[in-house]
Amino acid sequence: MAKDLARDHAGRSGGTPLKVAIGVAVLGVLGMLIVDHGPWNKPKMQPAFMASSTGEAARAAGAEVTPTEPKLRVEPEPPTPKPVHPVNPAPQ
C-alpha cells in the first residue's frame, strides 16, 4: 500500500500553483518598481526654510500660536502618599 502511494506521488508534477505564485510575485515587484521609480515620479525639491524661532516656524506652517497660561506664584503641594503607621506601635 505504501508503494502505491509513493508511486502516485512520484508521477505527479504539481508545479502549477508554485509557478502561478512566482508569476504573481514577479508581477507585483515589477509593478511596485514601475510605480515608485517611473519617469513621472521625480522628487520635487523645495528650498530650505530657516526660522529664527519655533513660533515663527509654526506660523509659517499655518499653525495658530497662543501663549501658555502663566504659572501661579505659589504652586500647590503635589500629592504624596501619607506615611504608614506601624500595626503594633512600640511600647514606651
N, C-alpha and C positions, 0 to 999 in steps of 0.2 A: 504494500500500500504506500509506503514512504517513497519507493522508487517511482511509482506512478505520479505522485505529486511533484517530485523533483523533475521528472521528465516534462510535465506540463509547464513548469516554471522556466525550464531551460529553453524551450522553444519560443517563449513569449518575448517580444521586443520591448513593449511598454514604454517607449521613449517619447510618445506623442505629448503627454502632459508636461514632461520636462522641457521639450522643445518649445511648446507654447509659452511656458513660464519664462524661459530665457528670452524669447522674442518680445514678450511684453516688457520685461525688464530693460532690454536694449532700447526699445522704442521710448520707454519712459525717460531713460537717461538722455537719449538724444533730444527728446522734446524739451527737457529742462535746460540742456546746454543751449539750444536754439533760442529759447525764450529769455534766458538770463544773459546770454552773451551775443545776441543778434546785433546786426548793424543799426537797428533802430533804438537800441538801449545803451546810449552813450552816457557817461557820467556828466552831470551838469555842475560846473564849477561856480561857486559863489565866493565873492570876496569876503575876507575875514572881517568881522565887526569887532572893534575894540571899544569896550565900555570902561569908563573910569570907576563906576560903582555898580553894585548889584542892582540898586534901584533903577539906574539908567538902563541897564541891560534888560530888566524886566519890562520897563516902559517901552523899550524898542521892540520887544516881542509882543506887545499888546496887552500886557497884564496891568491890572489896577493895583497901585501900591498904596497901602494905607498904613499909618503909623500904629504901633502897638500901644496898648493901654499902659499908662505909667504905673510903676510898682508903688505899693503902699509904703509909707515911710517906716511903719512898724509892721513887720511881717508876723502873721500868727504862728504860734508854736506848731511845728509839724507833729502829727500824731505819732506817738511812740507807745510801745507796749508797757503796760503797768508792771512794776516789779512783782515777782511771785513771792508770796509769803510761805514759809515752811509749814508742812502739815502739822508737825508736832514741834511747837516752839521750845527752845532750850529753857530749862528751869533757871530761875535767877536767884 
